[in-house]
Amino acid sequence: MSNAYKAPESNLVNENLSTGDYGSVEKAIRGEYEFSIGSVLSEAWEKTSGSKWPFILSFIYYVLVIIAVMMGLGLVMASLMAVTEEPGVIVLVQLVTQLGTNLIVMPMIMGIVMMGIKRSVDAPFSASMVFNNFSKMLPLFATMILMYIMIFIGLVLLVIPGIYLMIAYYMAMPLVVEKGMSPWQAMETSRKAITHRWFSVFGLFIVMIIIISISMIPLGLGMIWTLPMMMIVYGILYRNMFGVEASTVAE
């Protein structure tokens, strides 16, 4: 992938050091990491065995919380709409509702992603990890907003830069959580690292979409295996690129 489209530079290297025989932030930025789609999928499938039920339980927690949040925000929205029919107010309430939902959703999604990262290094994990990252709610929310803005700008610029950034920012969120990076630092670190293997990461992403889609055919029963596998694939890819902090393994 051409590096013709460049976001502004930032201080990329976190002082933390990775653990194990895997990657590090410094190596990832230099493109010094390896993976193949086949090997990642094979390892993820092996690691799914014996670990899928904590993932399934975490997804259940996630869905229940989202339903509760949507119901609560829906009641607030309905109450406000009952006292006003101003289009501007309605649009504002809908926007606030969506942003409020994302504020809660992102930490929970990252909790499940962190389960995949811990499984990638065979560290203990549990379904309750889905609730572990609310302390990082604001940095994650800021990262999400910045990513949306940059991708939107990229899509406006002849589409291709936006597609590039959709994949290039793929690891920004876990870098915020696992390495403690700032939103912009995480985005730039992810972009620089993934650019070296952009097509391979894109190919892995497409293959997982196909696998998930096929698993949905028999009443979605196959997703009992493929959803945990997807999170572990993410974790293995992250591990190979950036390594995993000793503090993450010990948690």
C-alpha positions as CSV (number, residue, x, y, z in Angstrom):
1,M,0.0,0.0,0.0
2,S,1.4,3.4,-1.0
3,N,2.2,5.7,1.9
4,A,1.3,8.7,-0.2
5,Y,-1.4,9.6,2.2
6,K,0.2,10.6,5.5
7,A,-1.4,12.0,8.6
8,P,0.6,14.4,10.7
9,E,3.5,12.8,12.7
10,S,3.2,12.2,16.4
11,N,5.4,10.8,19.2
12,L,4.8,7.1,18.5
13,V,7.0,5.1,20.8
14,N,5.6,4.2,24.2
15,E,8.1,3.6,27.0
16,N,6.5,0.2,27.9
17,L,8.3,-2.9,26.7
18,S,6.6,-5.9,25.3
19,T,6.9,-9.3,26.9
20,G,7.5,-12.7,25.4
21,D,9.0,-13.6,22.0
22,Y,6.6,-11.6,20.0
23,G,6.6,-8.0,18.6
24,S,7.0,-4.6,20.1
25,V,5.8,-1.1,19.3
26,E,9.2,-0.1,17.9
27,K,9.5,-3.2,15.7
28,A,5.9,-2.8,14.5
29,I,6.5,0.8,13.3
30,R,9.6,-0.5,11.4
31,G,7.6,-3.3,9.9
32,E,9.6,-6.0,11.7
33,Y,6.8,-8.5,12.3
34,E,5.5,-11.5,10.4
35,F,2.2,-13.3,10.0
36,S,0.3,-15.3,7.4
37,I,-3.5,-15.5,7.1
38,G,-3.3,-19.3,7.3
39,S,-1.1,-19.5,10.4
40,V,-3.2,-16.9,12.3
41,L,-6.5,-18.7,11.5
42,S,-5.0,-22.1,12.4
43,E,-3.6,-20.9,15.7
44,A,-6.9,-19.0,16.5
45,W,-8.9,-22.1,15.8
46,E,-6.8,-24.2,18.2
47,K,-7.0,-21.5,20.9
48,T,-10.8,-21.4,20.5
49,S,-11.1,-24.9,21.8
50,G,-11.7,-24.8,25.5
51,S,-12.1,-21.0,25.6
52,K,-15.3,-20.2,23.7
53,W,-17.8,-20.1,26.6
54,P,-16.2,-17.1,28.4
55,F,-16.4,-15.3,25.1
56,I,-20.0,-16.2,24.6
57,L,-20.9,-15.1,28.1
58,S,-19.1,-11.8,27.5
59,F,-21.2,-11.3,24.4
60,I,-24.3,-12.0,26.4
61,Y,-23.3,-9.4,29.0
62,Y,-22.6,-7.0,26.2
63,V,-26.0,-7.5,24.5
64,L,-27.9,-7.2,27.9
65,V,-26.1,-3.9,28.7
66,I,-26.8,-2.5,25.3
67,I,-30.5,-3.4,25.5
68,A,-30.7,-1.7,28.9
69,V,-28.9,1.4,27.7
70,M,-31.0,1.6,24.6
71,M,-34.2,1.3,26.6
72,G,-33.1,3.9,29.1
73,L,-32.0,6.4,26.4
74,G,-35.2,5.6,24.4
75,L,-37.4,6.5,27.4
76,V,-35.5,9.8,27.8
77,M,-35.8,10.5,24.1
78,A,-39.5,9.7,24.1
79,S,-40.1,12.0,27.1
80,L,-38.3,14.9,25.4
81,M,-40.1,14.3,22.1
82,A,-43.4,14.4,24.0
83,V,-42.9,18.0,25.0
84,T,-41.4,19.3,21.8
85,E,-41.8,18.7,18.1
86,E,-38.9,21.0,17.1
87,P,-36.9,19.1,14.4
88,G,-33.6,20.6,15.6
89,V,-34.3,19.3,19.2
90,I,-35.2,15.9,17.9
91,V,-32.1,15.6,15.8
92,L,-29.9,16.8,18.8
93,V,-31.5,14.2,21.1
94,Q,-30.9,11.4,18.6
95,L,-27.3,12.5,18.2
96,V,-26.8,12.6,22.0
97,T,-28.4,9.2,22.3
98,Q,-26.1,7.7,19.7
99,L,-23.0,9.2,21.2
100,G,-24.1,8.1,24.7
101,T,-24.5,4.6,23.5
102,N,-21.1,4.6,21.8
103,L,-19.6,5.9,25.0
104,I,-20.7,2.8,26.8
105,V,-20.3,0.3,23.9
106,M,-16.6,1.0,23.1
107,P,-15.2,0.0,26.6
108,M,-17.2,-3.2,26.5
109,I,-16.1,-4.1,23.0
110,M,-12.5,-3.5,24.0
111,G,-13.0,-5.7,27.1
112,I,-13.8,-8.6,24.7
113,V,-10.9,-7.7,22.5
114,M,-8.6,-7.8,25.5
115,M,-9.9,-11.3,26.2
116,G,-8.7,-12.2,22.7
117,I,-5.3,-10.6,23.4
118,K,-4.9,-12.5,26.7
119,R,-5.9,-15.8,25.0
120,S,-3.3,-15.2,22.3
121,V,-0.5,-15.5,25.0
122,D,-2.4,-18.2,27.0
123,A,-3.0,-15.8,29.9
124,P,-6.0,-16.3,32.2
125,F,-9.1,-14.4,31.3
126,S,-12.8,-14.3,32.2
127,A,-16.1,-13.0,30.8
128,S,-16.1,-10.2,33.5
129,M,-13.3,-8.5,31.5
130,V,-16.0,-7.0,29.4
131,F,-16.5,-4.5,32.2
132,N,-12.8,-3.7,32.8
133,N,-12.2,-0.7,30.6
134,F,-14.8,1.9,31.7
135,S,-11.9,3.9,33.2
136,K,-10.7,4.4,29.6
137,M,-14.1,5.4,28.3
138,L,-13.1,9.0,27.3
139,P,-9.8,8.1,25.6
140,L,-11.6,5.3,23.6
141,F,-14.5,7.7,22.7
142,A,-12.0,10.3,21.6
143,T,-10.2,7.7,19.5
144,M,-13.4,6.7,17.8
145,I,-14.4,10.3,17.0
146,L,-10.9,11.0,15.6
147,M,-10.9,7.8,13.5
148,Y,-14.4,8.7,12.1
149,I,-13.2,12.2,11.1
150,M,-10.0,11.0,9.5
151,I,-11.7,8.2,7.6
152,F,-14.5,10.5,6.4
153,I,-11.9,13.0,5.2
154,G,-10.1,10.1,3.4
155,L,-13.4,8.9,1.8
156,V,-14.0,12.5,0.5
157,L,-10.5,12.5,-1.0
158,L,-11.3,10.0,-3.8
159,V,-12.4,7.2,-1.5
160,I,-9.1,5.2,-1.6
161,P,-7.5,7.1,1.3
162,G,-10.6,6.4,3.4
163,I,-10.4,2.7,2.7
164,Y,-6.7,2.7,3.5
165,L,-7.4,4.3,6.9
166,M,-10.2,2.0,7.8
167,I,-7.7,-0.9,7.8
168,A,-4.7,1.2,8.9
169,Y,-6.5,2.2,12.2
170,Y,-7.5,-1.4,12.9
171,M,-5.3,-1.6,16.0
172,A,-5.7,1.9,17.4
173,M,-8.3,1.0,20.1
174,P,-6.4,-1.9,21.7
175,L,-3.2,0.3,21.7
176,V,-5.1,2.8,23.8
177,V,-6.1,0.1,26.3
178,E,-3.2,-2.2,26.3
179,K,-0.3,0.2,25.8
180,G,-1.9,3.2,27.4
181,M,-1.4,5.4,24.4
182,S,-3.2,8.7,23.7
183,P,-5.8,8.6,20.9
184,W,-3.7,10.2,18.2
185,Q,-0.5,8.3,19.2
186,A,-2.4,5.0,19.0
187,M,-3.9,5.9,15.6
188,E,-0.5,6.8,14.1
189,T,1.2,3.8,15.6
190,S,-1.5,1.5,14.2
191,R,-1.3,3.3,10.8
192,K,2.5,3.1,10.5
193,A,2.6,-0.6,11.6
194,I,-0.2,-1.8,9.4
195,T,1.0,0.0,6.3
196,H,3.9,-2.4,6.0
197,R,1.4,-5.4,5.7
198,W,-1.8,-3.5,4.7
199,F,-3.0,-6.1,2.1
200,S,-2.3,-9.0,4.4
201,V,-4.3,-7.4,7.2
202,F,-7.1,-6.5,4.7
203,G,-7.1,-10.1,3.5
204,L,-7.4,-11.5,7.0
205,F,-10.2,-9.1,7.7
206,I,-12.1,-10.3,4.5
207,V,-11.5,-13.9,5.3
208,M,-13.0,-13.5,8.8
209,I,-16.0,-11.7,7.4
210,I,-16.6,-14.7,5.1
211,I,-16.2,-17.2,7.9
212,I,-18.6,-15.3,10.2
213,S,-21.1,-15.0,7.3
214,I,-21.0,-18.7,6.6
215,S,-21.3,-19.5,10.3
216,M,-24.6,-17.6,10.4
217,I,-26.3,-19.8,7.9
218,P,-27.4,-22.7,10.1
219,L,-29.5,-20.5,12.5
220,G,-26.3,-18.8,13.6
221,L,-25.2,-21.8,15.7
222,G,-21.7,-21.7,14.1
223,M,-21.1,-18.3,15.7
224,I,-20.6,-20.1,19.0
225,W,-17.2,-21.0,17.5
226,T,-16.6,-18.2,15.0
227,L,-17.2,-15.1,17.3
228,P,-14.6,-16.3,19.9
229,M,-12.3,-17.2,17.0
230,M,-12.6,-13.7,15.6
231,M,-11.6,-12.1,18.9
232,I,-8.6,-14.5,19.2
233,V,-7.6,-13.8,15.6
234,Y,-7.5,-10.1,16.5
235,G,-5.5,-10.9,19.6
236,I,-2.9,-13.0,17.7
237,L,-2.5,-10.3,15.1
238,Y,-2.0,-7.6,17.8
239,R,0.4,-9.8,19.7
240,N,2.5,-10.5,16.6
241,M,2.7,-6.8,15.8
242,F,3.1,-5.1,19.2
243,G,3.7,-7.8,21.8
244,V,1.8,-7.9,25.0
245,E,2.7,-6.1,28.2
246,A,3.7,-8.0,31.3
247,S,1.0,-6.1,33.2
248,T,-1.6,-7.3,30.8
249,V,-0.6,-10.9,31.2
250,A,-0.5,-10.5,35.0
251,E,-4.0,-8.9,35.3
